[in-house]
Amino acid sequence: MKTAILIISFTLLSFLSQAQKHLVGAYGGLNISNSLPISASGYTDSERRLAPLLGISYTNMLKEKLSLGFDLFYNARGFTQVSEITNEFGDPIPDYNREFKFEYLSMPIKLGYNLGNKIYGFGNIGVVPSFLLNSSSRVPSLFTSQGVLTYRIDDITSISRRYDVGGLFELGGGVKFETIWTYLSLGYQPSIIGIFNSDESGTPYVSMHSLFLSFGIRYVIK
């Protein structure tokens, strides 16, 4: 993790020294995530997790329409596994579900194309390396045929992969003022590796994907 941070820092500093215009900013919004199973795993029927999205950004305007961006944001992902556990009558037990939560620190690197002056639009593609902070699951601990009575929280950080790599596709637009740019954006992050250490824990191969809706403000440094 330290090596990755150093590489990104040196790359950022080199672009800062050459930039025609660069912007720093902050953003927040909503992160909607769910599981994306690659193989038959029993996780095919799942419900999404909704979580806040908070981050900071740096954008280098390489040319009038081309940009290179680096972000750092809190990436809360997860899903709820819907289980088909039945009672003695063959009916599903209500709310017998297992909830997974994964908290990451993510550092997207993205290449963007920008159009417009006062009112502008943009599109970004990129890669999102992420580093796991912690992970947990909430599982039923006491239940009857009528439903779940209590749950317990398990720390599953030890069986979770300590990093994630995903793609990034983002579209947005906003308004430019003299030194402030505001924007709204919609982004999609599909992971390309699994969330568990399958070889060590015996857990199935499952990856995640996320949809971001965010509002941000960027300050222009000339």
MARBA-3410 file (N, C-alpha, C, O; in Angstrom, 1 decimal):
222
0.8,-1.2,0.0,0.0,0.0,0.0,0.9,1.3,0.0,0.6,2.2,-0.7 ~ 2.0,1.3,0.8,2.8,2.4,0.9,3.5,2.7,-0.5,3.7,3.8,-0.9 ~ 3.9,1.6,-1.2,4.5,1.7,-2.5,3.6,2.4,-3.5,4.0,3.3,-4.2 ~ 2.3,1.9,-3.5,1.3,2.5,-4.4,1.1,4.0,-4.1,0.9,4.8,-5.0 ~ 1.0,4.4,-2.8,0.8,5.8,-2.5,2.0,6.6,-2.9,1.8,7.7,-3.4
3.2,6.1,-2.8,4.4,6.8,-3.2,4.4,7.0,-4.7,4.7,8.1,-5.2 ~ 4.0,6.0,-5.5,4.0,6.1,-6.9,3.0,7.1,-7.4,3.3,8.0,-8.2 ~ 1.8,7.1,-6.8,0.8,8.1,-7.2,1.2,9.5,-6.8,0.9,10.4,-7.5 ~ 1.9,9.6,-5.6,2.3,11.0,-5.2,3.4,11.6,-6.1,3.3,12.7,-6.5 ~ 4.3,10.7,-6.5,5.4,11.2,-7.4,4.8,11.6,-8.8,5.2,12.6,-9.4
3.8,10.8,-9.3,3.2,11.0,-10.6,2.4,12.3,-10.5,2.5,13.2,-11.4 ~ 1.7,12.5,-9.4,0.9,13.8,-9.2,1.8,15.0,-9.2,1.5,16.0,-9.8 ~ 3.0,14.9,-8.5,3.9,16.1,-8.4,4.5,16.4,-9.8,4.7,17.6,-10.1 ~ 4.8,15.4,-10.6,5.4,15.6,-11.9,4.4,16.4,-12.8,4.8,17.2,-13.6 ~ 3.1,16.0,-12.7,2.1,16.7,-13.5,1.8,18.1,-13.0,1.5,19.0,-13.8
1.9,18.3,-11.7,1.7,19.6,-11.1,2.7,20.6,-11.7,2.4,21.8,-11.9 ~ 3.9,20.1,-11.9,5.0,21.0,-12.3,4.9,21.4,-13.8,5.4,22.4,-14.2 ~ 4.0,20.7,-14.6,3.9,20.9,-16.0,2.5,21.4,-16.4,2.3,21.8,-17.5 ~ 1.6,21.5,-15.4,0.2,21.7,-15.8,0.0,23.1,-16.3,0.5,24.1,-15.8 ~ -0.9,23.2,-17.3,-1.4,24.5,-17.8,-2.4,25.1,-16.8,-2.5,26.3,-16.5
-3.3,24.2,-16.3,-4.3,24.6,-15.3,-4.6,23.3,-14.5,-4.7,22.2,-15.0 ~ -4.7,23.5,-13.2,-5.1,22.4,-12.4,-6.1,22.8,-11.3,-6.2,24.0,-11.0 ~ -6.9,21.8,-10.9,-8.0,22.0,-10.0,-8.0,21.1,-8.8,-7.6,19.9,-9.0 ~ -8.3,21.6,-7.7,-8.5,20.7,-6.5,-9.9,20.9,-6.0,-10.5,21.9,-6.1 ~ -10.4,19.8,-5.4,-11.8,19.9,-5.0,-12.2,18.8,-4.0,-11.4,18.0,-3.6
-13.5,18.8,-3.7,-14.1,17.8,-2.8,-15.5,17.5,-3.3,-16.1,18.3,-4.0 ~ -16.0,16.3,-3.0,-17.3,15.9,-3.5,-17.9,14.9,-2.5,-17.2,14.3,-1.6 ~ -19.2,14.8,-2.6,-20.0,13.8,-1.8,-21.2,13.3,-2.6,-21.6,13.9,-3.6 ~ -21.7,12.2,-2.1,-22.9,11.7,-2.8,-23.3,10.4,-2.2,-23.2,10.1,-1.0 ~ -23.9,9.5,-3.1,-24.4,8.3,-2.8,-23.7,7.1,-3.5,-23.5,7.2,-4.7
-23.4,6.1,-2.8,-22.7,4.9,-3.4,-23.7,3.7,-3.3,-24.1,3.3,-2.2 ~ -24.1,3.2,-4.4,-25.0,2.0,-4.5,-24.2,0.8,-5.0,-23.8,0.8,-6.2 ~ -24.0,-0.2,-4.2,-23.2,-1.3,-4.5,-24.0,-2.6,-4.4,-25.0,-2.7,-3.7 ~ -23.5,-3.7,-5.1,-24.1,-5.0,-5.0,-23.0,-6.0,-5.4,-22.0,-5.7,-5.9 ~ -23.3,-7.3,-5.2,-22.4,-8.4,-5.6,-22.6,-8.6,-7.1,-23.6,-8.3,-7.7
-21.5,-9.1,-7.7,-21.4,-9.3,-9.1,-20.8,-10.7,-9.3,-19.6,-10.8,-9.6 ~ -21.6,-11.8,-9.1,-21.0,-13.2,-9.1,-20.4,-13.5,-10.5,-21.1,-13.3,-11.5 ~ -19.3,-14.2,-10.5,-18.7,-14.6,-11.7,-19.0,-16.1,-12.0,-19.1,-16.5,-13.1 ~ -19.2,-16.9,-10.9,-19.5,-18.3,-11.1,-20.6,-18.6,-10.2,-21.0,-17.8,-9.3 ~ -21.2,-19.8,-10.3,-22.3,-20.3,-9.5,-21.8,-20.3,-8.0,-20.9,-21.1,-7.7
-22.4,-19.5,-7.2,-21.8,-19.4,-5.8,-22.8,-19.3,-4.7,-22.5,-19.3,-3.6 ~ -24.1,-19.2,-5.1,-25.1,-19.0,-4.1,-25.4,-17.6,-3.7,-26.2,-17.3,-2.9 ~ -24.6,-16.6,-4.4,-24.8,-15.2,-4.1,-25.5,-14.5,-5.3,-25.5,-13.3,-5.4 ~ -26.2,-15.3,-6.1,-26.8,-14.7,-7.3,-28.0,-13.9,-6.9,-28.4,-13.0,-7.7 ~ -28.7,-14.1,-5.8,-29.8,-13.4,-5.4,-29.4,-12.5,-4.2,-29.3,-12.9,-3.1
-29.1,-11.2,-4.5,-28.6,-10.3,-3.4,-29.3,-8.9,-3.6,-29.8,-8.6,-4.6 ~ -29.2,-8.2,-2.5,-29.8,-6.8,-2.4,-28.6,-5.8,-2.3,-27.6,-6.2,-1.6 ~ -28.8,-4.6,-2.8,-27.8,-3.6,-2.8,-27.6,-3.0,-1.4,-28.5,-3.0,-0.6 ~ -26.4,-2.4,-1.3,-26.1,-1.5,-0.1,-26.0,-0.1,-0.5,-25.5,0.3,-1.6 ~ -26.7,0.8,0.2,-26.6,2.2,0.0,-25.7,2.8,1.1,-25.9,2.5,2.3
-24.7,3.7,0.7,-23.8,4.2,1.6,-23.4,5.6,1.2,-23.5,5.9,0.0 ~ -22.9,6.5,2.1,-22.4,7.8,1.7,-21.1,7.7,0.9,-20.3,6.8,1.1 ~ -20.9,8.7,0.0,-19.6,8.8,-0.8,-19.0,10.1,-0.4,-19.6,11.2,-0.6 ~ -17.7,10.1,0.0,-17.0,11.3,0.4,-15.6,11.2,-0.2,-14.9,10.2,0.0 ~ -15.1,12.3,-0.9,-13.8,12.3,-1.4,-13.2,13.6,-1.8,-13.9,14.7,-1.7
-11.9,13.6,-2.1,-11.2,14.8,-2.6,-10.6,14.5,-4.0,-10.4,13.3,-4.3 ~ -10.3,15.5,-4.8,-9.9,15.3,-6.1,-8.9,16.3,-6.6,-8.8,17.4,-6.0 ~ -8.1,15.9,-7.5,-7.1,16.7,-8.2,-7.3,16.5,-9.7,-7.3,15.3,-10.2 ~ -7.4,17.5,-10.5,-7.6,17.4,-12.0,-6.6,18.3,-12.7,-6.5,19.5,-12.4 ~ -5.9,17.7,-13.6,-4.9,18.4,-14.4,-5.5,18.6,-15.8,-5.7,17.6,-16.5
-5.7,19.8,-16.2,-6.2,20.1,-17.6,-4.9,20.1,-18.5,-4.3,21.1,-18.8 ~ -4.7,18.9,-19.1,-3.5,18.7,-20.0,-3.6,19.6,-21.2,-2.6,20.2,-21.6 ~ -4.8,19.6,-21.8,-5.1,20.5,-22.9,-6.5,21.1,-22.7,-7.1,20.9,-21.6 ~ -7.0,21.8,-23.6,-8.3,22.4,-23.5,-9.4,21.4,-23.2,-10.3,21.7,-22.4 ~ -9.4,20.3,-23.8,-10.4,19.3,-23.6,-10.0,18.0,-22.9,-10.9,17.2,-22.5
-8.7,17.8,-22.8,-8.2,16.6,-22.2,-7.7,16.8,-20.8,-7.0,17.8,-20.5 ~ -8.1,15.9,-19.8,-7.7,16.0,-18.4,-7.2,14.7,-17.9,-7.6,13.6,-18.4 ~ -6.4,14.8,-16.8,-6.0,13.6,-16.0,-6.3,13.9,-14.6,-6.0,15.0,-14.0 ~ -7.0,12.9,-13.9,-7.5,13.2,-12.6,-7.0,12.1,-11.6,-6.9,10.9,-12.0 ~ -6.9,12.5,-10.4,-6.5,11.6,-9.2,-7.5,11.9,-8.1,-7.6,13.1,-7.7
-8.1,10.9,-7.6,-9.1,11.1,-6.4,-8.6,10.3,-5.2,-7.8,9.3,-5.4 ~ -9.1,10.6,-4.1,-9.0,9.8,-2.9,-10.3,9.9,-2.2,-10.8,10.9,-1.8 ~ -11.0,8.7,-2.0,-12.3,8.7,-1.4,-12.6,7.5,-0.6,-12.0,6.4,-0.8 ~ -13.5,7.7,0.4,-14.0,6.6,1.2,-15.1,5.9,0.4,-16.1,6.4,0.0 ~ -14.8,4.6,0.2,-15.6,3.7,-0.6,-16.3,2.6,0.2,-15.7,1.6,0.4
-17.5,2.8,0.6,-18.2,1.8,1.4,-19.1,1.0,0.5,-20.0,1.5,-0.2 ~ -18.8,-0.3,0.4,-19.5,-1.2,-0.5,-20.0,-2.4,0.3,-19.7,-2.5,1.4 ~ -20.9,-3.1,-0.4,-21.4,-4.3,0.2,-22.7,-4.8,-0.4,-23.1,-4.3,-1.5 ~ -23.3,-5.8,0.2,-24.5,-6.4,-0.3,-25.2,-7.2,0.7,-24.5,-7.6,1.7 ~ -26.4,-7.6,0.5,-27.1,-8.5,1.4,-27.5,-9.8,0.7,-28.1,-9.8,-0.4
-27.0,-10.9,1.1,-27.2,-12.2,0.5,-28.6,-12.7,1.0,-28.9,-12.8,2.2 ~ -29.5,-12.9,0.0,-30.8,-13.4,0.3,-30.8,-14.9,0.3,-30.5,-15.6,-0.7 ~ -31.1,-15.5,1.5,-31.1,-17.0,1.7,-32.5,-17.6,1.6,-33.4,-17.0,2.1 ~ -32.6,-18.8,1.1,-33.8,-19.5,1.0,-33.9,-20.6,2.1,-33.8,-21.8,1.8 ~ -33.9,-20.2,3.3,-34.0,-21.1,4.5,-35.5,-21.2,4.8,-36.2,-20.2,5.0
-36.0,-22.5,4.9,-37.4,-22.7,5.1,-37.7,-23.2,6.5,-36.8,-23.8,7.1 ~ -38.9,-23.0,7.0,-39.4,-23.6,8.3,-39.9,-25.0,8.1,-39.8,-25.6,7.0 ~ -40.5,-25.5,9.1,-41.0,-26.9,9.1,-42.2,-27.1,8.1,-42.6,-28.2,7.7 ~ -42.8,-26.0,7.7,-43.9,-26.0,6.7,-43.5,-25.8,5.3,-44.3,-25.8,4.4 ~ -42.2,-25.6,5.1,-41.6,-25.4,3.8,-41.7,-23.9,3.3,-41.5,-23.6,2.1
-42.1,-23.0,4.2,-42.2,-21.6,3.9,-40.8,-20.9,4.2,-40.2,-21.2,5.2 ~ -40.4,-19.9,3.4,-39.1,-19.2,3.7,-39.3,-18.5,5.1,-40.3,-17.9,5.4 ~ -38.2,-18.5,5.8,-38.1,-17.8,7.1,-37.9,-16.3,6.8,-36.9,-16.0,6.2 ~ -38.7,-15.4,7.2,-38.6,-14.0,6.9,-37.3,-13.4,7.4,-36.9,-13.7,8.5 ~ -36.6,-12.6,6.6,-35.5,-11.8,7.0,-34.2,-12.7,7.3,-33.3,-12.2,8.0
-34.2,-13.9,6.9,-33.0,-14.8,7.1,-32.0,-14.4,6.0,-31.8,-15.2,5.1 ~ -31.3,-13.3,6.2,-30.4,-12.8,5.2,-29.0,-12.5,5.9,-29.0,-12.4,7.1 ~ -28.0,-12.5,5.1,-26.6,-12.2,5.6,-26.1,-11.0,4.9,-26.1,-10.9,3.7 ~ -25.8,-10.0,5.7,-25.3,-8.7,5.2,-23.8,-8.6,5.2,-23.2,-8.8,6.3 ~ -23.2,-8.2,4.1,-21.8,-8.0,4.0,-21.4,-6.5,3.8,-22.1,-5.8,3.0
-20.4,-6.0,4.6,-20.0,-4.6,4.4,-18.4,-4.6,4.3,-17.7,-5.3,5.0 ~ -18.0,-3.8,3.3,-16.6,-3.7,3.0,-16.2,-2.2,2.9,-16.8,-1.5,2.1 ~ -15.3,-1.8,3.7,-14.9,-0.3,3.8,-13.5,-0.2,3.1,-12.6,-0.8,3.6 ~ -13.4,0.6,2.0,-12.2,0.8,1.3,-11.7,2.2,1.3,-12.5,3.2,1.5 ~ -10.4,2.4,1.1,-9.9,3.7,0.7,-9.5,3.5,-0.8,-8.6,2.8,-1.1
-10.1,4.3,-1.6,-9.9,4.2,-3.1,-9.2,5.4,-3.7,-9.4,6.5,-3.2 ~ -8.4,5.1,-4.7,-7.6,6.1,-5.4,-7.7,6.0,-6.9,-6.8,5.5,-7.5 ~ -8.9,6.5,-7.4,-9.0,6.4,-8.9,-8.0,7.2,-9.7,-7.6,8.3,-9.2 ~ -7.6,6.7,-10.8,-6.8,7.4,-11.8,-7.6,7.5,-13.1,-8.0,6.4,-13.6 ~ -7.9,8.7,-13.6,-8.9,8.7,-14.7,-8.5,9.7,-15.7,-7.9,10.8,-15.5
-8.8,9.4,-17.0,-8.5,10.2,-18.1,-9.9,10.8,-18.6,-10.8,10.0,-18.8 ~ -9.9,12.1,-18.8,-11.2,12.7,-19.1,-11.2,13.5,-20.4,-10.2,14.0,-20.8 ~ -12.4,13.7,-20.9,-12.7,14.5,-22.1,-13.7,15.5,-21.7,-14.8,15.1,-21.2 ~ -13.5,16.8,-22.0,-14.3,17.9,-21.5,-14.8,18.7,-22.7,-14.1,19.0,-23.6 ~ -16.1,19.2,-22.6,-16.7,20.0,-23.6,-17.5,21.1,-23.0,-18.1,21.0,-21.9
-17.5,22.3,-23.6,-18.3,23.4,-23.1,-17.5,24.5,-22.4,-16.3,24.2,-22.0 ~ -18.0,25.6,-22.2,-17.4,26.7,-21.5,-18.1,27.0,-20.2,-17.8,26.4,-19.2 ~ -19.1,27.9,-20.2,-19.8,28.3,-19.0,-20.5,27.0,-18.4,-20.4,26.7,-17.2 ~ -21.2,26.4,-19.3,-21.9,25.1,-19.0,-21.1,24.0,-19.7,-20.9,24.1,-20.9 ~ -20.7,23.0,-18.9,-19.8,22.0,-19.5,-20.2,20.6,-19.2,-21.0,20.4,-18.3
-19.7,19.7,-20.0,-19.9,18.3,-19.7,-18.6,17.5,-19.8,-17.6,18.1,-20.3 ~ -18.5,16.4,-19.2,-17.3,15.6,-19.3,-17.6,14.1,-19.2,-18.6,13.7,-18.7 ~ -16.6,13.3,-19.7,-16.6,11.9,-19.5,-15.3,11.4,-19.1,-14.2,11.9,-19.6 ~ -15.2,10.4,-18.2,-14.0,9.9,-17.7,-13.9,8.4,-17.8,-15.0,7.7,-17.6 ~ -12.8,7.8,-18.1,-12.5,6.4,-17.9,-11.3,6.2,-17.1,-10.4,7.1,-17.1
-11.2,5.1,-16.4,-10.0,5.0,-15.5,-10.0,3.7,-14.8,-10.7,2.7,-15.1 ~ -9.1,3.6,-13.9,-8.9,2.4,-13.0,-8.9,2.8,-11.6,-8.5,3.9,-11.2 ~ -9.5,1.9,-10.7,-9.7,2.3,-9.3,-9.0,1.2,-8.4,-9.6,0.2,-8.1 ~ -7.8,1.5,-8.0,-7.2,0.6,-7.0,-7.7,1.0,-5.6,-7.9,2.2,-5.3 ~ -8.1,0.0,-4.8,-8.7,0.3,-3.5,-8.0,-0.6,-2.4,-7.5,-1.7,-2.7
-7.9,-0.1,-1.2,-7.3,-0.8,-0.1,-8.3,-1.0,1.0,-8.9,0.0,1.5 ~ -8.4,-2.2,1.5,-9.5,-2.6,2.5,-9.1,-2.0,3.8,-8.0,-2.2,4.3 ~ -10.0,-1.3,4.4,-9.9,-0.8,5.8,-10.4,-1.9,6.8,-9.7,-2.2,7.8 ~ -11.6,-2.4,6.6,-12.2,-3.4,7.4,-13.4,-4.0,6.7,-13.9,-3.4,5.7 ~ -13.8,-5.2,7.1,-15.0,-5.8,6.5,-15.7,-6.6,7.6,-15.1,-7.1,8.6
-17.1,-6.7,7.5,-17.9,-7.4,8.5,-19.1,-8.0,7.8,-19.5,-7.7,6.7 ~ -19.7,-8.9,8.6,-20.9,-9.5,8.1,-21.9,-9.6,9.3,-21.5,-9.8,10.4 ~ -23.2,-9.4,9.0,-24.2,-9.5,10.0,-25.1,-10.8,9.7,-25.7,-10.8,8.6 ~ -25.1,-11.7,10.6,-25.7,-13.0,10.3,-26.8,-13.3,11.4,-26.6,-12.9,12.5 ~ -27.8,-14.0,11.1,-28.8,-14.4,12.1,-28.2,-15.3,13.2,-27.5,-16.3,12.8
-28.4,-15.0,14.4,-27.9,-15.8,15.5,-29.0,-16.5,16.3,-28.7,-17.6,16.9 ~ -30.2,-16.0,16.2,-31.3,-16.7,16.9,-32.6,-16.4,16.0,-32.9,-15.3,15.7 ~ -33.3,-17.5,15.7,-34.5,-17.4,14.8,-35.5,-18.5,15.1,-35.1,-19.5,15.7 ~ -36.7,-18.2,14.7,-37.8,-19.2,14.8,-38.3,-19.4,13.4,-37.9,-18.8,12.5 ~ -39.3,-20.2,13.3,-40.0,-20.5,12.0,-40.7,-19.2,11.5,-41.1,-19.1,10.4
-40.9,-18.3,12.4,-41.6,-17.0,12.1,-40.7,-15.9,11.7,-41.2,-14.9,11.1 ~ -39.4,-16.0,11.9,-38.5,-15.0,11.6,-37.3,-15.0,12.4,-37.1,-15.7,13.4 ~ -36.4,-14.0,12.1,-35.1,-13.8,12.9,-35.4,-13.0,14.1,-36.0,-11.9,14.0 ~ -34.8,-13.4,15.2,-35.0,-12.7,16.5,-33.8,-11.8,16.7,-34.0,-10.6,17.1 ~ -32.6,-12.3,16.6,-31.4,-11.5,16.8,-30.3,-11.8,15.7,-30.3,-12.8,15.1
-29.4,-10.8,15.6,-28.3,-11.0,14.7,-27.0,-10.8,15.5,-27.0,-10.3,16.6 ~ -25.9,-11.3,14.9,-24.5,-11.0,15.4,-23.7,-10.4,14.3,-23.9,-10.7,13.1 ~ -22.7,-9.7,14.7,-21.7,-9.0,13.8,-20.4,-9.8,13.9,-19.8,-9.9,14.9 ~ -19.9,-10.3,12.7,-18.6,-11.0,12.6,-17.6,-10.1,11.8,-18.0,-9.5,10.8 ~ -16.4,-10.1,12.3,-15.3,-9.4,11.6,-14.8,-10.4,10.6,-14.3,-11.5,11.0
-14.8,-10.1,9.3,-14.4,-11.0,8.3,-13.2,-10.4,7.5,-12.9,-10.8,6.4 ~ -12.5,-9.4,8.2,-11.3,-8.8,7.5,-10.3,-9.8,7.1,-9.6,-9.7,6.1 ~ -10.1,-10.8,8.0,-9.0,-11.8,7.8,-9.2,-12.7,6.6,-8.3,-13.2,6.0 ~ -10.5,-12.9,6.2,-10.8,-13.8,5.0,-11.1,-12.9,3.8,-11.4,-13.5,2.7 ~ -11.0,-11.6,3.9,-11.3,-10.7,2.8,-10.0,-10.3,2.1,-9.0,-10.2,2.7
-10.1,-10.1,0.8,-8.9,-9.7,0.0,-8.6,-8.2,0.5,-9.5,-7.4,0.6 ~ -7.3,-8.0,0.7,-6.9,-6.7,1.3,-6.9,-5.5,0.3,-6.6,-4.4,0.7 ~ -7.2,-5.8,-1.0,-7.2,-4.8,-2.0,-8.2,-5.1,-3.0,-8.7,-6.3,-3.1 ~ -8.6,-4.2,-3.9,-9.5,-4.4,-4.9,-9.0,-3.5,-6.1,-8.4,-2.5,-6.0 ~ -9.3,-4.0,-7.3,-9.0,-3.3,-8.6,-10.3,-3.3,-9.4,-10.9,-4.3,-9.7
-10.7,-2.1,-9.9,-11.9,-2.0,-10.7,-11.7,-1.0,-11.8,-10.7,-0.2,-11.8 ~ -12.6,-1.0,-12.8,-12.7,0.0,-13.8,-13.5,1.2,-13.4,-14.2,1.1,-12.3 ~ -13.5,2.2,-14.2,-14.3,3.4,-13.9,-14.8,4.0,-15.2,-14.1,4.2,-16.1 ~ -16.1,4.3,-15.2,-16.8,5.0,-16.3,-17.7,6.0,-15.7,-18.5,5.8,-14.8 ~ -17.5,7.3,-16.1,-18.1,8.4,-15.4,-18.6,9.4,-16.5,-17.8,9.8,-17.4
-19.8,10.0,-16.3,-20.3,11.0,-17.1,-20.9,12.1,-16.2,-21.5,11.8,-15.1 ~ -20.7,13.4,-16.5,-21.2,14.4,-15.7,-21.2,15.8,-16.4,-20.8,15.9,-17.6 ~ -21.6,16.8,-15.7,-21.7,18.1,-16.2,-21.9,19.1,-15.1,-22.3,18.8,-14.0 ~ -21.7,20.4,-15.4,-21.8,21.4,-14.4,-21.7,22.8,-14.9,-21.9,23.1,-16.1 ~ -21.4,23.7,-14.0,-21.3,25.2,-14.4,-19.9,25.7,-13.9,-19.5,25.4,-12.8
-19.3,26.5,-14.8,-18.0,27.1,-14.4,-18.2,28.6,-14.0,-18.9,29.3,-14.7 ~ -17.6,28.9,-12.9,-17.5,30.3,-12.5,-16.1,30.7,-12.6,-15.3,29.9,-13.2 ~ -15.7,31.8,-12.2,-14.3,32.3,-12.5,-13.2,31.4,-11.9,-12.3,31.0,-12.6 ~ -13.4,31.0,-10.7,-12.4,30.1,-10.0,-13.0,28.9,-9.4,-12.3,28.0,-8.8 ~ -14.3,28.7,-9.6,-15.0,27.6,-9.0,-15.8,26.8,-10.1,-16.5,27.5,-10.9
-15.6,25.5,-10.2,-16.4,24.7,-11.1,-17.3,23.8,-10.2,-16.8,23.1,-9.3 ~ -18.6,23.7,-10.5,-19.5,22.8,-9.8,-19.9,21.7,-10.8,-19.9,22.0,-12.0 ~ -20.3,20.6,-10.3,-20.7,19.5,-11.2,-21.5,18.4,-10.5,-21.5,18.3,-9.3 ~ -22.3,17.7,-11.3,-23.0,16.5,-10.9,-22.4,15.4,-11.8,-22.2,15.6,-13.0 ~ -22.3,14.2,-11.2,-21.7,13.1,-12.1,-22.4,11.8,-11.7,-22.8,11.6,-10.5
-22.4,10.9,-12.6,-22.8,9.5,-12.4,-21.7,8.6,-12.9,-21.2,8.6,-14.0 ~ -21.2,7.7,-12.0,-20.1,6.8,-12.3,-20.4,5.4,-12.0,-21.3,5.0,-11.2 ~ -19.7,4.5,-12.7,-19.9,3.0,-12.5,-18.5,2.4,-12.3,-17.6,2.6,-13.1 ~ -18.4,1.6,-11.2,-17.2,0.9,-10.9,-17.4,-0.6,-10.8,-17.9,-1.1,-9.8 ~ -17.0,-1.4,-11.9,-17.0,-2.8,-11.8,-15.7,-3.4,-11.3,-14.7,-3.0,-11.9
-15.7,-4.2,-10.3,-14.4,-4.8,-9.9,-14.0,-6.0,-10.8,-14.9,-6.6,-11.4 ~ -12.7,-6.2,-10.9,-12.3,-7.3,-11.8,-11.6,-8.4,-11.0,-11.1,-9.4,-11.6 ~ -11.6,-8.4,-9.7,-11.1,-9.4,-8.8,-12.1,-9.7,-7.7,-13.0,-8.9,-7.5 ~ -12.0,-10.9,-7.1,-12.9,-11.3,-6.0,-12.7,-10.6,-4.7,-11.6,-10.0,-4.4 ~ -13.7,-10.6,-3.8,-13.6,-9.8,-2.6,-13.1,-10.7,-1.4,-12.6,-10.2,-0.4
-13.1,-12.1,-1.6,-12.6,-13.0,-0.6,-11.3,-13.6,-1.0,-11.0,-13.8,-2.2 ~ -10.5,-14.0,0.0,-9.3,-14.9,-0.2,-9.8,-16.3,-0.4,-9.8,-17.1,0.6 ~ -10.4,-16.7,-1.5,-11.1,-17.9,-1.7,-10.2,-19.1,-1.4,-10.7,-20.1,-0.9 ~ -8.9,-19.1,-1.8,-8.0,-20.2,-1.6,-7.8,-20.5,-0.1,-7.6,-21.7,0.3 ~ -7.9,-19.5,0.7,-7.6,-19.6,2.1,-8.9,-19.9,2.9,-8.8,-20.7,3.9
-10.0,-19.2,2.5,-11.2,-19.3,3.4,-12.2,-20.3,2.9,-13.1,-20.6,3.6 ~ -12.1,-20.7,1.7,-13.1,-21.6,1.1,-14.4,-20.9,0.7,-15.4,-21.6,0.4 ~ -14.4,-19.6,0.7,-15.5,-18.8,0.3,-15.6,-18.8,-1.2,-14.6,-18.9,-1.9 ~ -16.8,-18.6,-1.8,-17.0,-18.6,-3.2,-16.4,-17.3,-3.9,-16.1,-16.3,-3.2 ~ -16.2,-17.4,-5.2,-15.6,-16.2,-5.9,-16.8,-15.3,-6.2,-17.7,-15.6,-6.9
-16.7,-14.1,-5.6,-17.7,-13.0,-5.8,-17.0,-11.7,-5.9,-16.1,-11.4,-5.1 ~ -17.4,-10.9,-6.9,-16.8,-9.5,-7.0,-18.0,-8.6,-6.8,-19.2,-9.0,-6.7 ~ -17.7,-7.3,-6.8,-18.8,-6.3,-6.6,-18.8,-5.2,-7.7,-17.8,-5.1,-8.4 ~ -19.9,-4.5,-7.8,-19.9,-3.3,-8.7,-20.7,-2.3,-8.0,-21.5,-2.5,-7.1 ~ -20.4,-1.0,-8.4,-21.0,0.2,-7.7,-21.4,1.2,-8.7,-20.9,1.4,-9.8
-22.5,1.9,-8.3,-23.0,3.1,-9.0,-22.9,4.3,-8.1,-23.4,4.2,-7.0 ~ -22.2,5.3,-8.6,-22.0,6.6,-7.8,-22.8,7.7,-8.4,-22.9,7.9,-9.6 ~ -23.5,8.4,-7.5,-24.1,9.7,-7.8,-23.5,10.7,-6.9,-23.6,10.7,-5.7 ~ -22.8,11.7,-7.5,-22.1,12.7,-6.7,-22.2,14.1,-7.1,-22.5,14.4,-8.3 ~ -22.0,15.0,-6.1,-22.0,16.5,-6.4,-20.6,17.0,-5.9,-20.2,16.7,-4.8
-20.0,17.8,-6.7,-18.6,18.2,-6.3,-18.4,19.7,-6.7,-19.1,20.3,-7.5 ~ -17.4,20.2,-6.0,-16.9,21.6,-6.2,-15.4,21.5,-6.4,-14.7,20.9,-5.7 ~ -14.9,22.2,-7.5,-13.5,22.2,-7.8,-13.0,23.7,-7.9,-13.7,24.5,-8.4 ~ -11.8,23.9,-7.3,-11.2,25.2,-7.3,-10.1,25.3,-8.3,-9.2,24.4,-8.3 ~ -10.1,26.3,-9.1,-9.1,26.4,-10.2,-7.9,27.1,-9.7,-8.0,28.2,-9.2
-6.7,26.5,-9.8,-5.4,27.1,-9.5,-4.7,27.4,-10.8,-4.4,26.5,-11.6 ~ -4.4,28.7,-11.0,-3.7,29.1,-12.2,-2.2,29.2,-12.0,-1.5,29.6,-12.9
END
